Amino acid sequence: MGEKSNSSERWLTAHHDPLASLYTFGSCMALADLHGDGDSKLIIADLGTGAYNMKLKVYKGTNLMSENTLIDLPTGVITFHMDTTEPRVPGQFGSAPQNSNVKKIFKNLCGCGIWELHLHLQKLKAILQTLEVNPTEFDAWNQARDELLDVSMLYEILDSLRQEVGECGLTTRSQRFLMCHDHASQLTFLEQHKGFLLKRQTVVTCFSTLKKSHAEDDAISCLVLGTESANIFILDPEAFTILNSYNDSRGASNPPG
């Protein structure tokens, strides 16, 4: 009994609040000294109901300090130092890829909480929205639209292409079409979508940071984004331009042009 009592004393009782009403994941939480006063605050991206009422919340201890509305479901939240200004206050990045390619950058401003600093990163948004469509895939859909290719041949060509380039190398339309396993559903899908322009889009699914030139805790860090299409982008922390990019599906580096 004595050993059991001593063992239990090593553990702390966790805070439990049944009325907190938080719906989040580990990737959507971060600790950061937002005011440069040595006191870390808890930043939580709350998923709300999963469809609406998403919020970015800041806690001091167990007390809610501030909250701001998010326009989409977040992938996560990460903090990093973007410049060398004093006091050393980190910026916060949150990505909401579910229904849009718009990125959110949040930064503490004059101790007044976390506010939206940039609605979107124009250059990064353009890159995410203008991925090149595979020529074979593009031609197959055009021929199907012009009735030069029947639905069975379209399925066969796209399925063969999937084996060659992988799922992430195809557009969302082709991925969904290949989920139709019977002729009737394939034909219905083709009739519904063949008149629209074929686009290949991607979204940010994960992110991290990379120290730019020094290893200190408060040193400037670059933001590293990973996308659904297996692209990795390394961004400049101040200008948010692309310093380098990498495509894991091809195993080749793609320096920005």
N, C-alpha and C positions, 0 to 999 in steps of 0.2 A: 504493500500500500504506500510505503514511504517513497519508493522509486517512482511509482505512478504519479504521486503528488508533485514530486520534483520535476518530472518530465512535463507535466501540464503547465507548470509555471513558466516554461520557456516560450509559450505561445501567447500572442496578444489576441484579444477579442476583437474581431473585425466589426467595423461600423455597419449597422443594418438599418435601412430606412425603407419600409414597405410602401411609403408614399412618394418615393423619389421619382417614379414613373420614367425611368431611363431605359431606352432600348438602344444598345450600342455593342460594339465589339472591341477587343483589345487594340486593333489597328486604328480605332477612332478615338483613342485617348492619348494624352500627352501631358507631361509636367514641364512647366517653364516659368522662369522668373520674368514676368511680363513687365515689371516696373523697375527692374534694376535695384531692388531693395533687399535681395537675398532671400525673399519669401517666394517659394514656388507655388504656382496655382495649377489646379487641375483643369485641363481643357478637354471637353467631351463633345464629339459630334453625335448628337442624339438623332436616331433614325425615325423618331416619332411613331407613326402608325405603320411605317413602311411605304406609305403612298403620299402622305402629306404631314404637315406639322414638324418638319425636320428643322433642328436648331443647333447652333453652335453655342455651347454653354461654358462658362468659366466659374469654377468654384474656388473659394478660399476656405480650406478645411472642408467642412460639410455644408457651408453656406453658399448659396448661389449668388455670384457677384453680378453677372451680366449674361445676356443671351441675345443671339442674332439669328434671324431666319435664314435657312438654307433653301435654295430653289430646287434642289434635287437630292437624291440619296447619296451620301458620302461614301467614298472608298476608304478614306482614312484621314488622319491629321498628323502632321509632323512639324516640329519646330526647328529652326536653324537661324544662324546669324547671317544677315544679308549684307552688312556693312560694318565699318569700324567706329561708328558714332558712339558717343557716350550719353547716357549710361548704356551699358551693353545689354540691349533688349532684343531678344530674338523675334523674327517674324514667324508666322504660322501659315502652313500651306494645307489646303484641303481640296480634294478632288471629288467631283460629283459627276460620274460618267454614265449614269443609268440611262438618261434620256437626252443628253446633250453632250457636246464636246467642249463646253465652256468651262474654264478652270477658274478657281477662286484663290486669290491670295489674300490672307488676312494679316494685319500688322497692328500692334499696339500703338496707339497715337496719344501721346501726352498723358498717359495714365487714365484715359477715358474708356478703357475697354477695347475690345477687338472690333474693328470696323473693316468694311470692305475696301481694299486698297485698289484692286484692279478687277474689273468685271470679267475680262478675258485677256489672254495673251494672244494678240493678233497673229503673230508669226507662227506660234506653235499651233494655234487653232487651224490656220490654213494648211499646215503640214498634215495634221491629223485628218483633215477633211478631203485631202486631194491625193490619196494613195493611188498608185497606178493599178488599173485593172489588168489582169492577165490577158494578153492578146487572144489566146485561144478561147478563153471564157467569153470575152467581148464578142468575138466573131460567132460563137455558138448561139448566143442569145439573139444577135442580129439576124442570123439565118432562121432561127425559130420564129422570130417576129414576122419575117417575110415569107413564112411558110415554106422555106427551102429545106427545113429540117423538122422531122416529126418529133414528138415529145419523147419517144423511147430513145432515139438517137441522141437527143439533148441530154437526157439522163446519163446515158452511157459515156458521152464525152466528158461531162462534168465529174462523173464518178472516177473516171480514169485520171482526170486532172487533179482531183483531190488526193489520189494516191501519189501523185508526182510532187505537188507543191505543199500538201498539207491543208488542213481545214482552215487555218488562219490566212492562207494565201488566196482564198476565195472571197467573193463578196457575200454579204449577209443574205442576199436573194438566192444565190446558188446554194448556200448552206441550208437554207430553209427548204428549197426545192428538193435537195437530196434526202430530206427527211420524209418526203412523200413516197411511200413504197408501193402504192398501187397506181395503175394507169389512170383511173378516174381522178384521183386527187392530184396527180401530176398535171393532167390536162387542165383541170380547174385553176391550179396555181399559175400555169403558163398563160392562160387567158386573162387572168387578173393583173399580171405584172409585165407582160411583154411590151406594153406601150410606154413604159416609163424608162427614163434614162438610167443606165446601169452605173452605180456608184459603189466605190469601196471605201468605207469609213471605218474608223477604229476609235477606241476609247482608252483612257488611262485606267489600268487595273491595279497598279501598285506603284509605290514610290519610296525613295530613301534619300539620304544625303551623302555627299562625298567632300571631305575637306579639300579646299582649293589649294592652299600652299603651306599651311601650318597645322599641327596636330593638337593644339590647345583646345580646351573645351569650348571657349568662346571665339574660336577662329572662324573666319568666313567659310561657309560651305556652299557647294553647288548642289542644286536639286537634280535628282536622278529619277526619271519617269519611265515606267514600263507599260507598254500598251498591249492590247489584246492581239495585235498583229505581230507580236514578238519583236517590236522595235524598242530600243532603249535610247532615251535622249538625256544628255547631260547639259543642263542649262546654266548660264552665267547668273550668279545670285543677284546682281544689281540690274542689268539690262534685260534679263530673261530671254536672251538670245541663245541659240543652240551652239554650244561649244563643240560637241561631237555627238555622233549617233552610231548605233550598232544594231544590226538585225540578226537575231539569234537563229532564225530559221535558215539563213544562208551562211552564217558563220563568217561574215565579212564586215569590215568597218566601213562606214559611210561618212566621211567628213562633210560638214555642211558646205553648200556652195555659196 
